[in-house]
Amino acid sequence: MNLPDKPSEAGVPAEPRAARMRASDADRDEVADRLREALAEGRITPEEHAERIDLVYRAKTYAELEPVLSDLPSERAPRPRVELRKNEQALAPPPAQSPNLVAIFSGVERKGRWLAEPTTNITCVFGGADLDFRQAVLSRGEVTVNITCVFGGVNLVVPPGVRVTGSTTAIFGGNDLPEDDTTDPDAPVIRLTGTLLFGGVSVKRKAVDAKAIDKKGRDR
């Protein structure tokens, strides 16, 4: 037999019975995991994440946990995937460009919507290279960026959900790679190879700026 919810005082409707139920440690941990995913996806800032985590572990009931996730996508709802692979049904692939980028006492960059070949070769000598993969179209599920860097630097920007692996050889140089933020076995992969001599590689993870893309489209 289902018991009616206990009416509240002053004629105000009572909370649903489920909302008044006590939350368990497992419930709080599950919500915390969702917040960590939202932070990795760029949906909330580190400050917002810290504030919400504090609320999660102070919550006693489901009603106190619900507002923490109210502005985030449902776990069961379909989420937009990071799609860097060539999708002929959506948009025609961008025109091919040279897979070889050279910066000698200068700089070179790739950004916007561009086609990443199976292997992109970067050579920097007293120079730098900037590659932004947030709108790039990968020619296949895993692409390689082969780097030869002497007294120079290479900066990469990738969107959430893209796995970056590094196997470069650094001599008086170094790699700054982000932690893996996805467990999807089919996630796109960018593999870094090559040699760094008095040089370095830095990879930052940033969400796609949808507003900037939309503005660029209107300006055309």
N, CA, C and O of each residue as an XYZ file, in Angstrom:
880
protein
N       0.855     -1.186      0.000
C       0.000      0.000      0.000
C       0.891      1.236      0.000
O       1.837      1.324      0.783
N       0.585      2.206     -0.892
C       1.337      3.442     -0.948
C       0.753      4.433      0.042
O      -0.441      4.727      0.000
N       1.575      4.940      0.918
C       1.121      5.913      1.896
C       1.214      7.307      1.316
O       2.198      7.612      0.642
N       0.240      8.166      1.547
C       0.318      9.529      1.029
C       1.412     10.293      1.722
O       1.746     10.025      2.876
N       1.980     11.271      0.991
C       2.985     12.113      1.604
C       2.354     12.901      2.744
O       1.188     13.291      2.679
N       3.125     13.123      3.763
C       2.639     13.878      4.896
C       2.452     15.333      4.489
O       3.392     15.954      3.993
N       1.238     15.900      4.691
C       1.011     17.283      4.275
C       1.863     18.226      5.103
O       2.126     17.973      6.278
N       2.290     19.309      4.487
C       3.095     20.285      5.197
C       2.186     21.285      5.881
O       0.974     21.307      5.664
N       2.800     22.111      6.713
C       2.032     23.081      7.442
C       1.655     24.252      6.553
O       2.264     24.467      5.505
N       0.640     25.015      6.977
C       0.192     26.229      6.300
C      -0.281     25.954      4.888
O      -0.261     26.857      4.052
N      -0.701     24.747      4.598
C      -1.257     24.426      3.293
C      -0.261     24.335      2.176
O      -0.668     24.217      1.020
N       1.056     24.384      2.458
C       2.082     24.279      1.421
C       2.284     22.816      1.082
O       2.492     21.998      1.978
N       2.225     22.465     -0.218
C       2.391     21.059     -0.593
C       3.694     20.497     -0.061
O       4.718     21.180     -0.053
N       3.652     19.249      0.382
C       4.857     18.601      0.911
C       5.763     18.176     -0.228
O       5.313     18.006     -1.361
N       7.043     18.005      0.076
C       7.987     17.483     -0.902
C       7.597     16.054     -1.262
O       7.040     15.348     -0.421
N       7.874     15.604     -2.495
C       7.656     14.201     -2.817
C       8.433     13.321     -1.846
O       9.516     13.689     -1.391
N       7.869     12.152     -1.532
C       8.490     11.278     -0.552
C       9.924     10.916     -0.939
O      10.807     10.878     -0.082
N      10.163     10.646     -2.245
C      11.504     10.251     -2.679
C      12.521     11.352     -2.400
O      13.661     11.060     -2.039
N      12.125     12.615     -2.563
C      13.059     13.717     -2.352
C      13.475     13.825     -0.900
O      14.565     14.313     -0.601
N      12.609     13.370      0.020
C      12.918     13.476      1.439
C      13.757     12.301      1.939
O      14.196     12.289      3.089
N      13.976     11.321      1.072
C      14.756     10.151      1.489
C      16.203     10.537      1.746
O      16.748     11.419      1.082
N      16.822      9.870      2.714
C      18.207     10.144      3.056
C      19.137      9.621      1.964
O      18.959      8.508      1.468
N      20.114     10.416      1.598
C      21.099     10.018      0.586
C      22.202      9.189      1.234
O      22.575      9.430      2.383
N      22.715      8.226      0.504
C      23.789      7.372      1.012
C      25.149      7.923      0.571
O      25.224      8.835     -0.253
N      26.212      7.357      1.130
C      27.564      7.739      0.701
C      27.759      7.429     -0.772
O      28.409      8.192     -1.486
N      27.197      6.304     -1.238
C      27.315      5.929     -2.652
C      26.610      6.955     -3.537
O      27.100      7.286     -4.617
N      25.455      7.462     -3.078
C      24.744      8.487     -3.841
C      25.595      9.746     -3.964
O      25.703     10.331     -5.041
N      26.195     10.153     -2.853
C      27.027     11.360     -2.888
C      28.256     11.163     -3.775
O      28.653     12.077     -4.497
N      28.858      9.974     -3.723
C      30.019      9.699     -4.580
C      29.635      9.726     -6.052
O      30.404     10.203     -6.887
N      28.448      9.216     -6.375
C      27.996      9.210     -7.771
C      27.814     10.631     -8.289
O      28.209     10.939     -9.414
N      27.220     11.494     -7.474
C      27.046     12.890     -7.874
C      28.411     13.569     -8.020
O      28.611     14.366     -8.937
N      29.341     13.261     -7.128
C      30.686     13.836     -7.215
C      31.371     13.416     -8.515
O      32.072     14.214     -9.137
N      31.166     12.157     -8.925
C      31.745     11.687    -10.197
C      31.165     12.467    -11.372
O      31.886     12.824    -12.304
N      29.844     12.735    -11.325
C      29.209     13.502    -12.393
C      29.792     14.914    -12.463
O      29.983     15.460    -13.549
N      30.070     15.495    -11.305
C      30.644     16.836    -11.277
C      32.059     16.845    -11.828
O      32.459     17.798    -12.498
N      32.829     15.781    -11.550
C      34.185     15.706    -12.101
C      34.125     15.616    -13.629
O      34.948     16.219    -14.317
N      33.153     14.865    -14.162
C      32.981     14.793    -15.613
C      32.624     16.160    -16.181
O      33.156     16.564    -17.215
N      31.726     16.871    -15.509
C      31.309     18.191    -15.981
C      32.483     19.166    -15.985
O      32.595     20.000    -16.884
N      33.359     19.065    -14.981
C      34.549     19.914    -14.935
C      35.478     19.594    -16.095
O      35.991     20.503    -16.748
N      35.702     18.297    -16.360
C      36.581     17.887    -17.462
C      36.023     18.319    -18.805
O      36.786     18.624    -19.721
N      34.692     18.349    -18.937
C      34.056     18.743    -20.195
C      33.970     20.254    -20.356
O      33.559     20.741    -21.409
N      34.353     21.001    -19.325
C      34.296     22.451    -19.414
C      32.919     23.032    -19.147
O      32.673     24.198    -19.459
N      32.015     22.244    -18.577
C      30.659     22.730    -18.307
C      30.610     23.614    -17.063
O      29.777     24.516    -16.975
N      31.494     23.361    -16.106
C      31.566     24.181    -14.902
C      33.011     24.574    -14.669
O      33.927     23.898    -15.138
N      33.220     25.666    -13.945
C      34.573     26.143    -13.652
C      35.121     25.417    -12.422
O      34.355     24.816    -11.669
N      36.429     25.468    -12.214
C      36.990     24.856    -10.999
C      36.374     25.430     -9.718
O      36.176     24.704     -8.744
N      36.072     26.728     -9.721
C      35.457     27.333     -8.527
C      34.065     26.761     -8.294
O      33.703     26.442     -7.162
N      33.273     26.629     -9.378
C      31.936     26.058     -9.245
C      32.018     24.601     -8.793
O      31.203     24.147     -7.990
N      33.009     23.871     -9.315
C      33.178     22.475     -8.933
C      33.448     22.364     -7.433
O      32.862     21.523     -6.751
N      34.336     23.214     -6.926
C      34.665     23.166     -5.495
C      33.433     23.488     -4.637
O      33.201     22.852     -3.609
N      32.649     24.480     -5.069
C      31.457     24.858     -4.303
C      30.439     23.718     -4.289
O      29.839     23.424     -3.255
N      30.252     23.083     -5.442
C      29.243     22.024     -5.531
C      29.678     20.761     -4.786
O      28.861     20.089     -4.157
N      30.961     20.451     -4.865
C      31.454     19.282     -4.124
C      31.209     19.466     -2.626
O      30.850     18.515     -1.930
N      31.403     20.681     -2.137
C      31.155     20.959     -0.713
C      29.686     20.726     -0.378
O      29.364     20.164      0.668
N      28.789     21.165     -1.278
C      27.356     20.947     -1.054
C      27.005     19.464     -1.083
O      26.170     18.996     -0.308
N      27.661     18.725     -1.999
C      27.364     17.289     -2.139
C      27.639     16.552     -0.841
O      26.802     15.782     -0.372
N      28.794     16.781     -0.265
C      29.174     16.010      0.913
C      28.555     16.544      2.211
O      28.733     15.965      3.282
N      27.825     17.661      2.093
C      27.039     18.120      3.231
C      25.563     17.764      3.083
O      24.778     17.952      4.013
N      25.184     17.242      1.895
C      23.781     16.920      1.636
C      23.335     15.708      2.451
O      24.077     14.736      2.595
N      22.135     15.778      2.973
C      21.560     14.678      3.749
C      20.475     13.933      2.977
O      20.263     12.742      3.201
N      19.785     14.627      2.068
C      18.658     14.019      1.346
C      18.846     14.174     -0.157
O      19.704     14.925     -0.620
N      18.011     13.437     -0.918
C      18.031     13.566     -2.372
C      17.644     14.980     -2.794
O      18.156     15.489     -3.792
N      16.748     15.616     -2.047
C      16.318     16.973     -2.379
C      17.482     17.953     -2.328
O      17.498     18.933     -3.073
N      18.449     17.703     -1.462
C      19.617     18.572     -1.363
C      20.639     18.273     -2.457
O      21.428     19.144     -2.822
N      20.631     17.059     -2.978
C      21.565     16.699     -4.050
C      21.074     17.167     -5.418
O      21.879     17.523     -6.279
N      19.769     17.168     -5.617
C      19.206     17.444     -6.942
C      19.634     18.789     -7.526
O      19.988     18.830     -8.704
N      19.623     19.910     -6.761
C      19.998     21.201     -7.352
C      21.433     21.253     -7.860
O      21.748     22.042     -8.752
N      22.303     20.419     -7.299
C      23.714     20.438     -7.697
C      23.876     20.054     -9.164
O      24.798     20.518     -9.836
N      22.966     19.195     -9.663
C      23.056     18.708    -11.046
C      21.953     19.273    -11.936
O      21.825     18.868    -13.091
N      21.157     20.202    -11.413
C      19.964     20.641    -12.144
C      20.266     21.306    -13.485
O      19.443     21.241    -14.398
N      21.443     21.952    -13.622
C      21.770     22.635    -14.877
C      22.754     21.844    -15.734
O      23.339     22.388    -16.671
N      22.940     20.553    -15.415
C      23.842     19.691    -16.184
C      23.032     18.625    -16.919
O      21.953     18.251    -16.459
N      23.534     18.127    -18.057
C      22.801     17.103    -18.803
C      22.568     15.854    -17.968
O      23.394     15.487    -17.132
N      21.445     15.211    -18.202
C      21.154     13.959    -17.514
C      22.161     12.909    -17.924
O      22.620     12.879    -19.065
N      22.503     12.041    -16.972
C      23.469     10.968    -17.255
C      22.965     10.054    -18.355
O      23.751      9.483    -19.111
N      21.654      9.918    -18.441
C      21.076      9.014    -19.432
C      20.735      9.723    -20.734
O      20.415      9.074    -21.730
N      20.801     11.059    -20.735
C      20.457     11.803    -21.941
C      21.608     11.739    -22.927
O      22.768     11.698    -22.516
N      21.310     11.728    -24.221
C      22.393     11.720    -25.212
C      23.202     12.999    -25.119
O      22.636     14.089    -25.034
N      24.513     12.876    -25.135
C      25.391     14.030    -25.042
C      26.116     14.232    -26.364
O      26.403     13.266    -27.072
N      26.413     15.483    -26.699
C      27.173     15.709    -27.931
C      28.562     15.107    -27.809
O      29.256     15.359    -26.823
N      28.975     14.331    -28.769
C      30.289     13.705    -28.748
C      31.311     14.605    -29.422
O      30.974     15.403    -30.297
N      32.542     14.470    -29.012
C      33.625     15.144    -29.703
C      33.859     14.376    -30.992
O      34.358     13.251    -30.961
N      33.512     14.957    -32.102
C      33.613     14.242    -33.369
C      34.655     14.926    -34.236
O      34.370     15.920    -34.905
N      35.866     14.383    -34.217
C      36.933     14.947    -35.033
C      37.133     14.165    -36.318
O      37.872     14.597    -37.203
N      36.478     13.013    -36.427
C      36.707     12.194    -37.605
C      35.904     12.711    -38.790
O      34.884     13.380    -38.620
N      36.368     12.400    -39.971
C      35.707     12.867    -41.176
C      34.312     12.270    -41.267
O      34.150     11.050    -41.228
N      33.309     13.123    -41.387
C      31.914     12.688    -41.461
C      31.313     13.279    -42.723
O      30.897     14.438    -42.733
N      31.264     12.483    -43.796
C      30.853     12.998    -45.085
C      29.385     13.398    -45.093
O      28.995     14.257    -45.883
N      28.547     12.792    -44.223
C      27.137     13.122    -44.226
C      26.884     14.476    -43.566
O      25.890     15.134    -43.875
N      27.759     14.898    -42.673
C      27.545     16.156    -41.973
C      28.122     17.319    -42.768
O      27.385     18.229    -43.149
N      29.402     17.307    -43.020
C      30.067     18.375    -43.751
C      31.154     17.763    -44.624
O      31.758     16.749    -44.273
N      31.386     18.389    -45.750
C      32.485     17.924    -46.595
C      33.791     18.184    -45.865
O      33.912     19.192    -45.169
N      34.773     17.301    -46.007
C      36.042     17.514    -45.312
C      36.723     18.779    -45.822
O      36.562     19.131    -46.991
N      37.466     19.458    -44.984
C      38.202     20.646    -45.432
C      39.274     20.251    -46.429
O      39.688     19.092    -46.460
N      39.728     21.185    -47.237
C      40.761     20.855    -48.222
C      42.055     20.414    -47.554
O      42.415     20.899    -46.482
N      42.742     19.493    -48.202
C      44.005     18.987    -47.660
C      45.070     20.078    -47.713
O      45.110     20.876    -48.650
N      45.914     20.103    -46.720
C      47.053     21.009    -46.683
C      48.318     20.180    -46.504
O      48.257     18.982    -46.229
N      49.444     20.823    -46.663
C      50.696     20.100    -46.495
C      50.783     19.537    -45.082
O      50.502     20.250    -44.120
N      51.168     18.263    -44.939
C      51.326     17.676    -43.603
C      52.622     18.105    -42.925
O      52.899     17.696    -41.797
N      53.421     18.933    -43.613
C      54.720     19.348    -43.076
C      54.684     20.828    -42.691
O      54.438     21.692    -43.533
N      54.929     21.108    -41.420
C      54.969     22.481    -40.932
C      56.384     22.776    -40.462
O      56.949     22.032    -39.660
N      56.962     23.881    -40.972
C      58.346     24.227    -40.661
C      58.395     25.650    -40.106
O      57.837     26.576    -40.695
N      59.064     25.811    -38.974
C      59.247     27.127    -38.364
C      60.710     27.296    -37.993
O      61.175     26.702    -37.020
N      61.434     28.091    -38.752
C      62.849     28.364    -38.490
C      62.989     29.862    -38.248
O      62.801     30.673    -39.154
N      63.320     30.211    -37.018
C      63.324     31.614    -36.604
C      61.984     32.279    -36.940
O      61.939     33.448    -37.325
N      60.911     31.528    -36.789
C      59.590     32.055    -37.125
C      58.533     31.214    -36.422
O      58.851     30.409    -35.547
N      57.277     31.403    -36.809
C      56.198     30.629    -36.226
C      55.243     30.122    -37.288
O      55.156     30.682    -38.381
N      54.529     29.059    -36.957
C      53.561     28.486    -37.882
C      52.378     28.000    -37.074
O      52.540     27.628    -35.911
N      51.165     27.993    -37.671
C      49.989     27.573    -36.917
C      48.971     26.891    -37.835
O      48.956     27.099    -39.049
N      48.131     26.080    -37.218
C      46.960     25.488    -37.847
C      45.808     25.664    -36.861
O      45.909     25.256    -35.704
N      44.725     26.263    -37.313
C      43.581     26.443    -36.440
C      42.319     26.524    -37.290
O      42.386     26.509    -38.520
N      41.176     26.609    -36.630
C      39.917     26.586    -37.357
C      39.601     25.170    -37.802
O      39.985     24.203    -37.144
N      38.903     25.053    -38.913
C      38.525     23.735    -39.433
C      39.568     23.296    -40.459
O      39.648     23.851    -41.555
N      40.353     22.309    -40.094
C      41.406     21.833    -40.982
C      41.485     20.317    -40.918
O      41.036     19.702    -39.950
N      42.053     19.724    -41.946
C      42.147     18.268    -42.053
C      43.486     17.802    -41.509
O      44.541     18.165    -42.029
N      43.433     17.000    -40.465
C      44.652     16.433    -39.883
C      44.956     15.118    -40.594
O      44.194     14.157    -40.490
N      46.058     15.086    -41.305
C      46.461     13.887    -42.031
C      46.886     12.795    -41.038
O      47.074     13.080    -39.855
N      47.038     11.552    -41.509
C      47.480     10.485    -40.591
C      48.742     10.848    -39.821
O      48.890     10.477    -38.657
N      49.663     11.583    -40.476
C      50.869     12.051    -39.793
C      51.130     13.499    -40.168
O      51.214     13.841    -41.347
N      51.257     14.346    -39.157
C      51.642     15.744    -39.352
C      53.052     15.914    -38.808
O      53.318     15.586    -37.652
N      53.961     16.430    -39.643
C      55.360     16.597    -39.257
C      55.634     18.065    -38.933
O      55.340     18.952    -39.734
N      56.193     18.307    -37.765
C      56.509     19.670    -37.344
C      58.010     19.782    -37.102
O      58.594     18.976    -36.377
N      58.630     20.790    -37.716
C      60.045     21.060    -37.508
C      60.193     22.486    -37.009
O      59.807     23.433    -37.694
N      60.752     22.639    -35.817
C      60.957     23.959    -35.218
C      62.424     24.137    -34.860
O      62.990     23.346    -34.106
N      63.033     25.182    -35.406
C      64.407     25.529    -35.050
C      64.394     27.008    -34.672
O      64.224     27.882    -35.522
N      64.577     27.265    -33.387
C      64.427     28.640    -32.897
C      63.092     29.225    -33.369
O      63.008     30.383    -33.777
N      62.062     28.394    -33.299
C      60.736     28.837    -33.728
C      59.664     28.131    -32.935
O      59.952     27.379    -32.005
N      58.419     28.380    -33.311
C      57.323     27.771    -32.584
C      56.179     27.379    -33.495
O      56.038     27.919    -34.593
N      55.359     26.439    -33.042
C      54.202     25.972    -33.803
C      52.998     25.864    -32.868
O      53.112     25.399    -31.734
N      51.845     26.304    -33.369
C      50.593     26.232    -32.619
C      49.567     25.463    -33.441
O      49.249     25.844    -34.567
N      49.047     24.368    -32.862
C      48.017     23.566    -33.536
C      46.777     23.510    -32.649
O      46.847     23.083    -31.497
N      45.647     23.943    -33.195
C      44.385     23.918    -32.466
C      43.507     22.834    -33.096
O      43.061     22.976    -34.235
N      43.260     21.751    -32.349
C      42.498     20.617    -32.860
C      41.009     20.703    -32.528
O      40.274     19.756    -32.812
N      40.540     21.798    -31.941
C      39.153     21.836    -31.472
C      38.138     21.772    -32.606
O      37.024     21.288    -32.402
N      38.495     22.249    -33.794
C      37.599     22.141    -34.937
C      38.209     21.289    -36.048
O      37.680     21.228    -37.158
N      39.319     20.636    -35.739
C      39.996     19.838    -36.762
C      39.182     18.599    -37.114
O      38.396     18.104    -36.306
N      39.382     18.110    -38.326
C      38.767     16.867    -38.789
C      39.888     15.851    -38.945
O      40.784     16.029    -39.771
N      39.839     14.783    -38.149
C      40.877     13.771    -38.240
C      40.609     12.857    -39.429
O      39.475     12.442    -39.665
N      41.665     12.551    -40.173
C      41.514     11.667    -41.329
C      41.254     10.233    -40.908
O      40.787      9.429    -41.714
N      41.549      9.900    -39.656
C      41.234      8.581    -39.099
C      41.181      8.698    -37.580
O      41.474      9.752    -37.016
N      40.806      7.609    -36.931
C      40.590      7.650    -35.490
C      41.821      7.973    -34.680
O      41.705      8.528    -33.587
N      43.012      7.641    -35.188
C      44.258      7.971    -34.493
C      45.206      8.630    -35.468
O      45.498      8.073    -36.526
N      45.685      9.802    -35.125
C      46.644     10.509    -35.969
C      47.911     10.756    -35.158
O      47.894     10.744    -33.927
N      49.007     10.978    -35.876
C      50.307     11.187    -35.246
C      50.822     12.582    -35.554
O      50.719     13.060    -36.684
N      51.373     13.224    -34.545
C      52.078     14.494    -34.731
C      53.545     14.224    -34.413
O      53.914     14.017    -33.257
N      54.367     14.229    -35.446
C      55.798     13.927    -35.297
C      56.561     15.240    -35.199
O      56.479     16.072    -36.103
N      57.293     15.434    -34.126
C      57.899     16.732    -33.825
C      59.414     16.629    -33.776
O      59.971     15.744    -33.127
N      60.076     17.556    -34.478
C      61.511     17.762    -34.332
C      61.692     19.205    -33.890
O      61.435     20.133    -34.657
N      62.127     19.390    -32.672
C      62.143     20.728    -32.082
C      63.506     21.012    -31.472
O      63.943     20.305    -30.564
N      64.183     22.054    -31.973
C      65.494     22.461    -31.466
C      65.399     23.930    -31.060
O      65.214     24.806    -31.905
N      65.528     24.188    -29.760
C      65.377     25.550    -29.261
C      64.059     26.152    -29.752
O      64.035     27.233    -30.339
N      62.994     25.449    -29.506
C      61.692     25.948    -29.921
C      60.594     25.337    -29.070
O      60.868     24.649    -28.086
N      59.369     25.587    -29.449
C      58.249     25.056    -28.687
C      57.052     24.762    -29.567
O      56.835     25.416    -30.587
N      56.273     23.762    -29.158
C      55.056     23.381    -29.870
C      53.899     23.392    -28.873
O      53.976     22.763    -27.817
N      52.823     24.111    -29.215
C      51.634     24.198    -28.371
C      50.444     23.586    -29.098
O      50.153     23.935    -30.242
N      49.761     22.672    -28.421
C      48.572     22.042    -28.977
C      47.376     22.338    -28.076
O      47.501     22.371    -26.852
N      46.218     22.553    -28.694
C      44.963     22.697    -27.968
C      44.024     21.612    -28.475
O      43.799     21.491    -29.679
N      43.473     20.819    -27.554
C      42.560     19.739    -27.926
C      41.271     19.887    -27.126
O      41.291     20.422    -26.017
N      40.141     19.416    -27.678
C      38.879     19.496    -26.930
C      38.753     18.355    -25.935
O      39.490     17.374    -26.028
N      37.827     18.467    -24.980
C      37.576     17.350    -24.061
C      37.171     16.098    -24.836
O      36.546     16.186    -25.893
N      37.532     14.938    -24.301
C      37.144     13.681    -24.926
C      38.122     13.162    -25.954
O      37.856     12.148    -26.599
N      39.248     13.832    -26.125
C      40.283     13.401    -27.072
C      41.484     12.911    -26.276
O      41.987     13.621    -25.406
N      41.937     11.721    -26.565
C      43.069     11.143    -25.826
C      44.377     11.590    -26.478
O      44.527     11.510    -27.697
N      45.317     12.059    -25.664
C      46.635     12.481    -26.146
C      47.686     11.591    -25.504
O      47.754     11.485    -24.279
N      48.504     10.952    -26.330
C      49.579     10.102    -25.819
C      50.912     10.627    -26.339
O      50.997     11.121    -27.463
N      51.942     10.518    -25.519
C      53.244     11.046    -25.908
C      54.341     10.020    -25.823
O      54.440      9.287    -24.839
N      55.172      9.962    -26.853
C      56.348      9.087    -26.828
C      57.531      9.828    -27.431
O      58.344      9.236    -28.141
N      57.628     11.125    -27.149
C      58.738     11.908    -27.660
C      59.980     11.689    -26.799
O      59.885     11.310    -25.631
N      61.146     11.935    -27.398
C      62.413     11.876    -26.672
C      62.847     13.307    -26.376
O      63.085     14.089    -27.297
N      62.951     13.650    -25.101
C      63.285     15.010    -24.694
C      64.704     15.073    -24.139
O      65.045     14.364    -23.192
N      65.526     15.934    -24.741
C      66.897     16.166    -24.286
C      66.998     17.635    -23.902
O      66.956     18.520    -24.758
N      67.130     17.879    -22.613
C      67.048     19.252    -22.111
C      65.761     19.913    -22.595
O      65.744     21.087    -22.965
N      64.696     19.137    -22.582
C      63.391     19.647    -22.974
C      62.328     18.925    -22.175
O      62.652     18.226    -21.214
N      61.075     19.073    -22.544
C      60.039     18.404    -21.780
C      58.687     18.409    -22.442
O      58.456     19.091    -23.440
N      57.778     17.611    -21.847
C      56.410     17.500    -22.322
C      55.454     17.893    -21.205
O      55.657     17.516    -20.051
N      54.428     18.636    -21.537
C      53.379     18.991    -20.588
C      52.056     18.521    -21.182
O      51.430     19.237    -21.963
N      51.626     17.295    -20.802
C      50.434     16.692    -21.379
C      49.314     16.654    -20.345
O      49.577     16.474    -19.156
N      48.057     16.824    -20.787
C      46.935     16.766    -19.843
C      46.607     15.331    -19.482
O      46.945     14.401    -20.215
N      45.941     15.157    -18.337
C      45.490     13.832    -17.955
C      44.367     13.378    -18.890
O      43.628     14.192    -19.442
N      44.260     12.060    -19.051
C      43.202     11.486    -19.878
C      41.857     11.769    -19.209
O      41.676     11.474    -18.028
N      40.912     12.344    -19.964
C      39.622     12.686    -19.365
C      38.482     11.823    -19.891
O      37.315     12.156    -19.688
N      38.802     10.721    -20.564
C      37.748      9.862    -21.102
C      38.105      8.398    -20.922
O      39.275      8.016    -20.946
N      37.069      7.587    -20.741
C      37.258      6.133    -20.676
C      36.703      5.470    -21.928
O      36.661      4.242    -22.015
N      36.280      6.268    -22.894
C      35.711      5.740    -24.126
C      36.805      5.047    -24.945
O      37.760      5.709    -25.352
N      36.696      3.737    -25.201
C      37.741      3.052    -25.973
C      37.802      3.527    -27.425
O      38.817      3.332    -28.094
N      36.721      4.151    -27.920
C      36.694      4.635    -29.294
C      37.017      6.123    -29.395
O      36.810      6.727    -30.447
N      37.519      6.715    -28.325
C      37.841      8.145    -28.349
C      38.937      8.416    -29.375
O      39.844      7.599    -29.533
N      38.870      9.557    -30.080
C      39.954      9.916    -30.998
C      41.279     10.028    -30.249
O      41.316     10.408    -29.079
N      42.356      9.694    -30.940
C      43.679      9.689    -30.314
C      44.628     10.557    -31.126
O      44.687     10.455    -32.351
N      45.373     11.415    -30.428
C      46.452     12.184    -31.038
C      47.745     11.693    -30.383
O      47.939     11.854    -29.179
N      48.615     11.101    -31.182
C      49.854     10.526    -30.654
C      51.028     11.442    -31.008
O      51.199     11.826    -32.165
N      51.825     11.783    -30.009
C      52.978     12.655    -30.215
C      54.255     11.830    -30.250
O      54.501     11.019    -29.358
N      55.063     12.035    -31.275
C      56.353     11.352    -31.403
C      57.407     12.385    -31.791
O      57.084     13.539    -32.073
N      58.682     11.957    -31.802
C      59.744     12.842    -32.259
C      60.784     13.113    -31.198
O      60.883     12.402    -30.198
N      61.575     14.176    -31.441
C      62.699     14.515    -30.572
C      62.665     15.994    -30.215
O      62.440     16.853    -31.068
N      62.896     16.273    -28.930
C      62.929     17.651    -28.435
C      64.316     17.928    -27.876
O      64.761     17.255    -26.947
N      64.992     18.907    -28.435
C      66.333     19.292    -27.970
C      66.274     20.756    -27.543
O      66.121     21.648    -28.378
N      66.396     20.995    -26.252
C      66.214     22.346    -25.721
C      64.875     22.917    -26.210
O      64.767     24.094    -26.555
N      63.874     22.055    -26.229
C      62.543     22.484    -26.669
C      61.474     21.785    -25.858
O      61.778     20.931    -25.025
N      60.246     22.136    -26.093
C      59.176     21.530    -25.315
C      57.863     21.475    -26.058
O      57.647     22.179    -27.044
N      56.977     20.604    -25.551
C      55.624     20.462    -26.091
C      54.636     20.691    -24.954
O      54.770     20.120    -23.872
N      53.647     21.532    -25.216
C      52.608     21.806    -24.223
C      51.250     21.534    -24.856
O      50.945     22.039    -25.937
N      50.433     20.726    -24.171
C      49.092     20.395    -24.663
C      48.073     20.872    -23.636
O      48.149     20.504    -22.464
N      47.129     21.683    -24.070
C      46.068     22.175    -23.201
C      44.722     21.649    -23.704
O      44.488     21.514    -24.905
N      43.855     21.361    -22.745
C      42.516     20.882    -23.096
C      41.512     22.014    -22.872
O      41.374     22.524    -21.760
N      40.817     22.397    -23.940
C      39.828     23.463    -23.847
C      38.581     23.065    -24.629
O      38.670     22.391    -25.655
N      37.427     23.486    -24.140
C      36.176     23.205    -24.833
C      36.078     24.065    -26.093
O      36.682     25.134    -26.179
N      35.312     23.582    -27.062
C      35.081     24.334    -28.285
C      34.266     25.568    -27.950
O      33.271     25.476    -27.230
N      34.669     26.716    -28.459
C      33.946     27.963    -28.225
C      32.832     28.066    -29.249
O      33.036     28.581    -30.348
N      31.636     27.570    -28.883
C      30.510     27.548    -29.820
C      30.110     28.952    -30.245
O      29.728     29.156    -31.397
N      30.189     29.933    -29.335
C      29.810     31.299    -29.673
C      30.721     31.868    -30.746
O      30.268     32.546    -31.668
N      32.026     31.582    -30.613
C      32.974     32.093    -31.604
C      32.727     31.459    -32.960
O      32.830     32.127    -33.989
N      32.398     30.154    -32.968
C      32.121     29.482    -34.237
C      30.881     30.071    -34.881
O      30.859     30.312    -36.088
N      29.831     30.309    -34.068
C      28.597     30.863    -34.590
C      28.808     32.262    -35.137
O      28.280     32.595    -36.198
N      29.572     33.087    -34.429
C      29.848     34.446    -34.879
C      30.630     34.427    -36.188
O      30.369     35.224    -37.089
N      31.593     33.508    -36.283
C      32.383     33.406    -37.502
C      31.494     33.038    -38.675
O      31.665     33.554    -39.779
N      30.519     32.122    -38.427
C      29.605     31.732    -39.490
C      28.745     32.874    -39.948
O      28.483     32.992    -41.145
N      28.279     33.750    -39.023
C      27.429     34.875    -39.393
C      28.205     35.933    -40.146
O      27.648     36.636    -40.989
N      29.509     36.052    -39.845
C      30.321     37.074    -40.488
C      30.646     36.747    -41.943
O      31.009     37.631    -42.719
N      30.516     35.476    -42.306
C      30.867     35.093    -43.671
C      29.838     35.610    -44.681
O      29.979     35.377    -45.881
